[in-house]
Amino acid sequence: MKDDNPHLKAVEASVKHLPKLPGVYIMKDALGEVIYVGKAKSLRDRVRSYFSGGDGRYSIQYILARIASLEKIVTENEQQAFALESDLIKKFKPRYNIRLKDDKAYLHVRIDENAAWPRIELVRRVDDDGARYFGPYTFSYELRTLLDVIKKVVPLRTCSDTVFHNRQRPCLEYQIKRCAGPCCLEIEREKYMEWVNQAISVLEGNTRPLVSELEREMERASEDLRFEDAGVYRDRIDILQNFSTRHQYVASVGENRDVFALYREETLVALTVLQVRNGRIVGSKNFSFSEAVIQDDTLLESVLWQYYDGSREIPEEILVPLEFEGMQTLREALKERRGRALQLVIPKRGLKFRLLGLAELNAKEHFISTFHAEARYQAVAQELATLCRLTQVPRRIECVDISNFQGGSIVGALVCFFDGRPRKSDYRRYNISQQGKPDDFGAIFEVVHRRLRSGMQREDLPDLLVIDGGKGQLSKALEARDELGIDLDIVSLAKMKTQNPEHHSSNVEKSPERIFLEGESQAHFLASDAQVTHFLQTLRDEVHRFVITFHRKKRSQASHRSLLDEISGLSSESKRRLLREYGSVAGMIDIPVEEIARIGRMTKALAKKVVDAIDAKSK
């Protein structure tokens, strides 16, 4: 494969000029497109390994077959190389690099102590604005519990600045004693800031100082015979103590883990991350890679760097199935990012090993659900290509249908399936230009012509176009294709209203589904139990649903129109008055011009136009 690359020798010769320093190397193809980005402790040694016969990495044969040029960026250390590699992968999205398509931003709690009356805010982005941020919180239950505790024990405002500055009297939060009401009431800022500091203590997991303060307030209130206030303080103490006890119980060391596992078959890889929090599995994330030509250790290393790049929570322990080259560098980087101890472990026995096995089982199940579905479609696509004598095995298949009711509101629609799955972003609806007569053949020609013309301009033509209809509809679709001079496979799918036993074979049960092919006068009957039949039925049912929905919408819009909508200069208010008075246009027949003008509050000239239009319609 690589012997066919004319640029390979020149690239290999340039390797000896690379420095033995850490950095990033960028591989490009003949068109200048970045195909791979890698990092290395020693650029020369790492890149040279691509051209040595003993490396054995699966990806090399693909990369070397396409590489045309090589660029480098030297860094101060390996950790900088990791960060730069991640940035370049995000920027160029190289074909042979692994990319996690998961850009979810987790919630943080923000408190701006510089504000006049600080409040608790939920944000997804951490800015360098001088405010304090707590989190990230990956679980909504955890966050709701924490904020509920704070709101019950610390009466801070939670409303936005706009609401705060426009309130005239305290809101419900004040009435239920969850806010001190600084928007309308006189509150000492020093006291308010004490509450802010108490909220921060809870966010930091330190409830003891707040409990002590509340106990003193409760005793003081009791001494002053303010028993209602003392009861409020007592309830807040109970809430904090219960929260603190529960927190200590579930947050023992080693109970928070992320468990990574891989399952691979050739270049297809599924990856599962089990999230263990407070000793329980609380969730999982699954990723799949269809062109993973890199080795498992390199893939896992790339995934880990990307997975924890950003605001994602980093637990105290990460379990992985195998060792990789940059393991120590990653451990130190995550430890620094986390701000405290972190373990990166390859478990060999015990509970952690069983967790890893569970993650591997989930990865295998995700692989089956993801790629076996694709494999099933490949079998269907191959059968479809053979059945319809297609020029290629189709990946992108589109289906066209027409809907009309007695020639009115004729519409067309197109649905798109890619690798057997609907791609709804490429669904299209068409208003047919010729209305008034039920011409399905003309409508098919128009829709196909418009679709293929735009496809030529955008270079997104389908591999196969299926027409819902018989031989006549197929003929018009082929006519539209040939007029544009396009080489494209088109077939039509039709269901017989009544089955004809003469077409049935004695040993194969047939369905009423028929398929018409270009250049053949007779239809091919499809076996009712064949996967290709089920797929084509799904395709046809989807376009039928889509076009009927569009047609109903058009008919609904048309039903609300009347003759009055066609009269220029007639205001909507005048139309409403006339219809409210007479009920319909038919009720206005033989009504004098003066009466129309009075009811519709319009000029006599405009009223005469209305009367003339009604008279012409009634004749």
C-alpha positions, 0 to 999 in steps of 0.5 A, spaced: 500 500 500 505 504 502 509 503 495 504 507 491 505 513 495 510 517 490 512 522 496 514 517 501 521 517 500 522 524 501 518 524 507 522 519 510 529 522 508 526 529 512 526 525 518 533 525 520 533 532 520 528 532 526 530 534 533 531 529 539 526 534 543 519 533 545 514 536 541 508 535 536 508 532 529 503 534 523 502 529 517 499 532 511 496 528 505 498 531 497 492 536 498 495 539 504 489 536 509 492 534 516 491 526 516 494 525 523 497 529 529 502 526 534 506 527 540 513 525 542 518 525 547 523 525 542 520 527 535 526 524 531 525 517 534 518 517 534 517 519 527 522 514 525 518 508 528 513 509 522 518 507 517 522 502 521 519 495 519 519 493 526 514 497 529 508 493 527 502 499 529 496 497 525 495 505 523 502 505 519 500 502 513 494 507 512 498 513 514 504 512 510 499 510 504 497 518 504 503 522 507 506 527 503 509 532 508 511 533 515 511 538 520 513 539 527 512 544 533 517 543 538 515 544 546 519 545 552 516 538 555 512 532 554 506 535 558 506 541 553 506 536 547 500 533 550 496 539 550 498 542 544 496 535 540 489 536 543 488 543 541 491 541 534 486 535 534 480 539 535 482 544 530 484 540 524 480 534 526 485 529 522 482 522 519 486 518 523 486 521 530 481 519 535 476 524 537 471 524 543 464 528 540 462 530 547 462 537 548 457 537 554 459 543 559 458 541 566 454 546 571 458 550 576 456 554 582 458 561 582 458 566 587 461 573 586 463 576 593 465 583 589 457 584 588 453 588 592 448 583 594 452 576 592 447 571 590 448 563 588 448 562 580 448 556 576 453 557 570 456 552 565 462 556 563 468 558 568 470 565 567 476 569 569 472 574 572 474 574 580 468 570 582 468 564 586 466 557 582 465 551 585 464 544 581 463 541 576 457 537 578 456 532 574 449 529 577 443 534 578 441 530 584 448 532 587 447 539 586 440 540 587 441 537 594 447 541 596 443 548 593 437 545 597 441 545 604 444 552 602 437 555 601 434 552 607 440 554 612 442 561 609 437 566 606 441 569 600 438 571 594 437 567 588 434 572 583 437 575 577 439 582 578 434 584 573 428 581 578 432 584 584 432 591 582 425 591 580 422 588 585 417 592 589 416 588 595 419 581 598 417 575 594 415 568 596 422 566 598 422 571 603 415 569 606 418 562 606 424 564 610 429 562 604 431 569 603 432 575 607 429 580 602 435 585 601 431 587 594 426 591 599 428 591 606 434 594 610 439 588 611 446 590 614 451 588 608 456 585 613 451 580 616 449 578 609 456 577 607 457 572 613 451 568 610 455 568 604 461 566 607 457 560 611 454 558 604 461 558 601 463 553 607 457 549 605 460 548 598 467 547 600 464 541 605 465 544 611 459 545 615 462 545 622 463 552 623 456 554 620 453 549 625 456 552 631 454 559 629 447 557 628 447 553 635 449 560 638 444 564 635 439 558 637 441 559 644 441 567 644 434 566 641 431 562 647 434 566 652 430 572 649 424 568 648 424 568 641 422 561 640 419 561 633 426 564 631 430 558 635 425 553 632 428 556 625 435 555 627 434 548 630 431 546 624 437 548 620 442 545 624 438 538 623 439 539 616 446 541 616 448 535 621 444 530 617 447 532 610 454 532 614 453 525 616 450 523 609 456 526 606 461 523 610 458 516 610 458 516 602 464 520 600 470 515 603 476 514 600 477 510 593 469 510 592 469 515 587 472 512 580 472 512 573 472 506 569 475 505 562 474 499 558 475 498 550 472 493 545 475 492 538 474 488 532 479 490 527 478 498 526 472 498 530 472 500 537 467 501 542 469 505 549 465 505 555 466 509 561 463 507 568 462 513 573 462 510 580 460 515 585 460 514 593 461 507 592 455 506 587 455 506 579 451 512 577 452 512 570 456 511 564 458 514 557 459 510 551 463 512 545 465 508 538 470 509 533 469 506 526 476 508 523 481 507 529 487 505 526 491 506 532 493 501 537 489 500 543 494 504 548 495 510 543 487 510 543 486 510 550 491 515 552 488 520 547 481 518 549 483 520 557 487 526 555 480 529 551 475 526 556 478 530 562 480 536 558 475 542 560 470 542 566 469 535 567 470 532 574 476 528 575 475 523 581 480 521 585 481 514 582 481 512 574 481 505 572 484 503 566 485 496 562 492 497 560 498 501 560 500 506 555 507 510 554 504 517 557 501 514 563 506 518 568 505 524 564 497 524 564 497 522 572 501 528 574 497 533 569 490 530 572 493 531 579 495 538 578 488 540 574 485 536 580 489 540 585 489 533 590 491 526 590 489 522 584 491 514 582 491 511 575 490 504 576 490 498 572 487 493 577 489 485 577 484 483 582 478 484 587 473 489 587 476 494 582 478 488 577 470 486 577 468 493 575 473 493 570 470 487 567 463 490 568 466 496 564 468 491 558 462 487 558 458 494 557 463 496 551 462 489 548 454 491 548 455 498 546 459 495 540 454 490 538 448 495 538 453 500 534 457 496 529 453 490 528 447 494 526 451 497 521 454 490 519 446 488 518 445 494 513 451 492 509 448 485 508 442 489 506 445 494 502 449 488 498 443 484 497 439 491 494 445 492 490 445 485 487 437 485 486 437 492 483 443 491 479 446 497 482 453 500 480 455 500 487 453 498 494 449 504 496 450 508 503 446 514 501 439 512 499 433 517 498 426 516 497 421 520 493 413 521 494 408 525 492 401 527 495 395 530 493 387 530 494 383 531 487 389 535 484 389 540 490 395 542 494 400 537 491 406 536 494 412 532 494 417 530 499 424 526 500 427 522 505 434 520 506 437 514 509 445 514 510 448 507 512 441 504 514 439 510 518 434 516 517 438 523 516 433 528 518 437 534 517 437 532 509 429 531 509 426 535 504 419 538 502 417 540 495 411 545 493 409 543 486 408 549 481 403 546 477 396 545 481 389 544 480 390 537 476 392 530 479 398 529 475 403 525 479 407 523 473 409 531 472 410 532 480 415 526 480 419 529 474 419 536 478 421 533 485 427 529 482 429 534 477 429 539 483 433 535 487 438 532 482 439 539 480 441 542 487 445 535 488 449 537 482 451 544 485 452 542 492 455 535 490 451 531 495 447 526 490 445 520 493 447 513 491 440 510 490 434 514 489 427 510 490 421 513 487 414 511 491 410 508 485 410 504 479 413 504 472 410 510 470 413 514 476 420 511 474 420 513 467 419 520 469 424 520 474 429 517 469 427 523 464 429 528 469 435 525 471 437 524 463 435 531 462 441 533 467 446 528 464 447 525 471 449 517 472 445 515 478 441 509 479 434 510 480 428 504 482 421 505 484 417 501 489 410 499 488 405 495 492 400 491 489 393 493 491 391 485 490 396 480 489 396 476 483 398 468 484 401 467 477 407 471 480 408 467 486 413 462 486 411 455 489 417 455 494 418 462 496 412 466 499 412 473 496 409 480 498 405 484 494 411 489 494 414 490 487 420 493 484 421 496 478 428 497 474 431 501 469 430 498 462 426 492 464 418 492 463 416 487 468 417 488 476 421 484 481 417 481 486 420 481 493 420 476 498 416 478 504 421 475 509 427 478 506 431 484 510 431 488 504 424 488 503 423 490 510 428 496 509 425 498 503 418 498 506 421 502 512 424 507 507 417 508 503 413 508 510 418 514 512 417 518 506 409 517 506 409 519 513 413 525 511 409 527 505 402 526 508 404 530 514 406 536 509 400 535 505 395 536 511 399 542 513 398 545 506 391 543 506 389 546 513 392 552 511 388 552 504 382 551 508 383 557 512 383 561 506 377 564 502 375 568 496 376 575 500 384 573 501 384 574 493 381 581 493 387 586 493 386 592 498 381 588 503 384 589 510 384 583 515 379 587 519 374 588 514 374 580 512 373 578 519 367 583 520 364 580 514 365 573 515 363 574 522 356 577 520 355 573 514 358 566 516 361 565 509 362 568 502 356 564 500 352 568 505 354 574 502 351 573 495 346 578 493 348 583 499 348 590 496 354 594 496 352 599 501 351 594 506 358 590 505 361 597 505 357 598 512 359 592 515 366 591 513 367 599 514 370 600 507 369 604 501 364 603 496 369 602 491 372 596 495 365 594 497 364 593 489 370 589 488 368 584 493 361 584 490 363 583 483 368 577 486 362 574 489 358 574 483 363 572 479 364 566 483 357 564 484 356 564 476 
